[in-house]
Amino acid sequence: MDPARQLDPGETPVEARGFDGLRVLLLVVWAVASFGVSWFARDLQHLVAGWPFNFWFAAQGAVLVFLAVVVVYAAVKNRRKRAGAAHEED
Amino acid sequence: MKKTEARSYESRLHRALLLFVAGFLAFLALMAWAEQAGLSRAWIGPIFLFATVMLYAMIGIWGRTTDPEEFYVAGRRIPPMYNGMATAADWMSAASFISLSGALYLQGFAGTSTQPGGLAYVLGWTGGFCLVALLIAPRLRAMRLYTVPDFFAVRFGGYWPRLLAAAGAVGCSFMYVVAQIYGIGLIASRLTGVQFEIGILLGLGGVLLCSFLGGMRAITWTQVSQYVVLLLAFMIPVSWLAYKQLGTPLAPVAYGAQLPKIERLENALIESPAEQAVSAIHQERAQEYAARLRDPAAALARDRARLDERIRMLKAQGADFSLIMQARRELAALPRNPADAIERWTRAMNEANERAKPLGGLPRHGQAFAGDPDGSPAEQQEFKASRLNFMALMFCLMVGTASLPHLLTRFYTTRGVAETRSSVAWSLGFIALLYLATPALAVLVKYEIMQGLVGSSFDALPNWIAQWGRVDPSLVSVADVNGDRILQFGEIKLGADMIMLATPELGGLPYVVSGLVAAGGLAAALSTADGLLLTISNALVHDTAPTGPDGMVRTSENHVILSKFALLATAMLAAFVAVLKPAEIISLVTASFSLAASTFFPALVLGIFWRGTTRRGVVAGMLAGAGLTVAYMLLASPALRAWWGAAPGGLWAGVLPMSAGVFGVPAGFAVIALVSLGERAFSACESRQERS
């Protein structure tokens, strides 16, 4: 059954072509939402619409940001792949 | 042709899912009606347990297979949404479903400086999926592997990288599976009233029927159904409680209104004289233990002499036999030797000290980090330590998420790389449904306890306190410390593991909801246990088998059969360890995240993104990362330090041992890079010499 283990067309097997802009941008968003906001959590106590901002962001806002990161990445990459971009990697 | 086939497959799946949800809701309605009609509580729990475990077992029997492609990767044809549901169930363990809301209740925003937690768990267990999606899962899927150690075989070749990866997979998954089986035993014994050990066996039967017979294929569909069960089991009580307190069932968007109220209640509790009296008594107890600890041997001898004397007196008076037996039991319960006494009394002293603090030692719910950045030097120090450990824990959980083999193999089962990317998004979406509601639940429960339970009379305590106390006294203990027959907040001690399971009773919901919540917890524990057991058995069998020229193992039906028996043996061993009730389950789980992070993450990321990574580099890096992590955990663990007589402390930069991955991950990256560069420089040098 292993002969079936050929690669899907257009995919490099192991090494990537490195980090493209989208990936870097999304990693920065991820790091700011998690580590950045948490580091300054004590100073972000003001109320926004009746909620303490720091608690809301750590409990829910950050999760929504993470979700957005993953959804944007999947959507953009999959569209690029459908469009048949030549440099498509993973 | 292929496309229409896939589409009709998917629409069949949608129909089956709808039917399943409708059927499960009908079952709930039927149970609710039966409770109204007078079905005894003693039956409801066992019916839920039996019905759901039978359902999972039936899916397991339906999905039985010996085909390797089906057993290892479910035929690689699971649509992204269903794979997302299965991943969500696989990912959300007993710790997420049972312990997380309890941990958020006990730890508030960030926990304390010595026990970080709270929202770090929410952030860490969701944020890790960004790393999975951006760096790891699509690339692994593109390589058409069967297990995570396969990556090491294909990318680096040779014997050692794969073997080390297999050992790492077994090591971090085993601790994790023990925690799941402990959860299964806890729920099954609470639901049916049987002993903890028998509860474990009952639950284990369900796991084994499923993963033993059907491997990944059966596990996938069981996990989809388990996700439905655990989502309903979480949402129904949360919405109900929110409706009761806030007038709307949408807990995650409405619970903010309770945060300022809790802050006011906390202020009132801190000011209350009755609470202060309770905390003064805890303080006294702590001092009493401290006095004993100054000369433990003498204190122990005094205790022994006092009890001996009492037994002699009772005997001389011809007192009732039961009184003498009681005194004997007390004598037998004394620490056996001074070392044992030191350990027990130190623990008791620390606990009493903790409970003597305002709010019974719980941090204020909405306060980010302990201590005070503008306070005294000690408070500033505490603030810094608390913030640092919060970040460290979050880092380890995130990076660990992106390295745990049982999660990564779930993304092997989709049809292609694009589907894997969508599937990660679906997974995080399904996980977020629950995780957005968990902080809400913790806040609602805290309000319910502070507002409703505190201040009630000891003669009219709700039933659930006694019932849970019977399962395990460490889960709930309520004692009238200051003797005023009124319950103070400082007199309640709740374990993190029971808060979610007791929520329905706490909120006064019908008993059916309790049964449902327990079934949900069971689903969470079983689904994760399934995935972990499969990972362990595959690492033991598939990843130690000889490889072909392309670095891949020739999979065969013999391997599948061997894997099945390895799975059985692993499950038995894990159950045996769980019966011993290892004390600190949540810190063991966190430790396994640290271990996974430092073993796999640097090797995976560099292996994927840096062409220059060499085999020697990876072996050295994995050994260095895992070695440093384990060494730090052992060297800095307070229990072990006490055992070999070292002074407490020994922390590097104040990072607690469970977050050792903070050191292990960078060490892994550094060693892989250095050794790879060095090796290439060396070989370049050699080839130049040969040429000249």
Chai-1 contact restraints between the chains, C-beta under 6 A:
chainA,res_idxA,chainB,res_idxB,connection_type,confidence,min_distance_angstrom,max_distance_angstrom,comment,restraint_id
A,D2,B,R554,contact,1.0,0.0,6.0,A-B,restraint_1
A,R5,B,R144,contact,1.0,0.0,6.0,A-B,restraint_2
A,D8,B,G416,contact,1.0,0.0,6.0,A-B,restraint_3
A,E11,B,A142,contact,1.0,0.0,6.0,A-B,restraint_4
A,V14,B,R155,contact,1.0,0.0,6.0,A-B,restraint_5
A,E15,B,R611,contact,1.0,0.0,6.0,A-B,restraint_6
A,A16,B,F609,contact,1.0,0.0,6.0,A-B,restraint_7
A,R23,B,L134,contact,1.0,0.0,6.0,A-B,restraint_8
A,L26,B,L134,contact,1.0,0.0,6.0,A-B,restraint_9
A,W30,B,C130,contact,1.0,0.0,6.0,A-B,restraint_10
A,S34,B,L123,contact,1.0,0.0,6.0,A-B,restraint_11
A,S34,B,G127,contact,1.0,0.0,6.0,A-B,restraint_12
A,A41,B,A368,contact,1.0,0.0,6.0,A-B,restraint_13
A,R42,B,A368,contact,1.0,0.0,6.0,A-B,restraint_14
A,R42,B,F369,contact,1.0,0.0,6.0,A-B,restraint_15
A,G50,B,G256,contact,1.0,0.0,6.0,A-B,restraint_16
A,W51,B,G256,contact,1.0,0.0,6.0,A-B,restraint_17
A,P52,B,G366,contact,1.0,0.0,6.0,A-B,restraint_18
A,N54,B,A368,contact,1.0,0.0,6.0,A-B,restraint_19
A,F55,B,G366,contact,1.0,0.0,6.0,A-B,restraint_20
A,A58,B,L119,contact,1.0,0.0,6.0,A-B,restraint_21
A,A59,B,L119,contact,1.0,0.0,6.0,A-B,restraint_22
A,A59,B,P439,contact,1.0,0.0,6.0,A-B,restraint_23
A,Q60,B,L436,contact,1.0,0.0,6.0,A-B,restraint_24
A,A62,B,L123,contact,1.0,0.0,6.0,A-B,restraint_25
A,V63,B,T126,contact,1.0,0.0,6.0,A-B,restraint_26
A,V63,B,A432,contact,1.0,0.0,6.0,A-B,restraint_27
A,V63,B,Y435,contact,1.0,0.0,6.0,A-B,restraint_28
A,F66,B,T126,contact,1.0,0.0,6.0,A-B,restraint_29
A,F66,B,G127,contact,1.0,0.0,6.0,A-B,restraint_30
A,F66,B,C130,contact,1.0,0.0,6.0,A-B,restraint_31
A,L67,B,L428,contact,1.0,0.0,6.0,A-B,restraint_32
A,L67,B,A432,contact,1.0,0.0,6.0,A-B,restraint_33
A,V69,B,C130,contact,1.0,0.0,6.0,A-B,restraint_34
A,V70,B,F129,contact,1.0,0.0,6.0,A-B,restraint_35
A,V70,B,A133,contact,1.0,0.0,6.0,A-B,restraint_36
A,V70,B,V424,contact,1.0,0.0,6.0,A-B,restraint_37
A,V70,B,A425,contact,1.0,0.0,6.0,A-B,restraint_38
A,V70,B,L428,contact,1.0,0.0,6.0,A-B,restraint_39
A,V71,B,A425,contact,1.0,0.0,6.0,A-B,restraint_40
A,Y73,B,A133,contact,1.0,0.0,6.0,A-B,restraint_41
A,Y73,B,L134,contact,1.0,0.0,6.0,A-B,restraint_42
A,A74,B,R421,contact,1.0,0.0,6.0,A-B,restraint_43
A,A74,B,S422,contact,1.0,0.0,6.0,A-B,restraint_44
A,A74,B,A425,contact,1.0,0.0,6.0,A-B,restraint_45
A,K77,B,R421,contact,1.0,0.0,6.0,A-B,restraint_46
A,N78,B,A418,contact,1.0,0.0,6.0,A-B,restraint_47
A,K81,B,A418,contact,1.0,0.0,6.0,A-B,restraint_48
A,D90,B,P138,contact,1.0,0.0,6.0,A-B,restraint_49
A,D90,B,R139,contact,1.0,0.0,6.0,A-B,restraint_50
